[in-house]
Amino acid sequence: MEAEARISREAWTRAIDASDLVHGEVISLRTTMLGQILEIRELQAADRRRQTVISEL
C-alpha cells in the first residue's frame, strides 16, 4: 500500500512538473506571437503609407 502511495505521489509530481513546463512554453509562444502581430501591423501600416505615396505620383 505504501509503495502504491509513493508511486502515486511521484506520478503526481511528474504531472505537475510537465504541466508547469507546458505552461511556460505556452507563455513563451504567446509572447512571440504578440510580437509578430505587432510587427505585421507595423509592416501593414508602412505598406499603406507606401501605397499612398505611389498613388499620389
C-alpha positions, 0 to 999 in steps of 0.5 A, a space after each residue: 500500500 505504501 509503495 502504491 502511495 509513493 508511486 502515486 505521489 511521484 506520478 503526481 509530481 511528474 504531472 505537475 512538473 510537465 504541466 508547469 513546463 507546458 505552461 511556460 512554453 505556452 507563455 513563451 509562444 504567446 509572447 512571440 506571437 504578440 510580437 509578430 502581430 505587432 510587427 505585421 501591423 507595423 509592416 501593414 501600416 508602412 505598406 499603406 503609407 507606401 501605397 499612398 505615396 505611389 498613388 499620389 505620383 
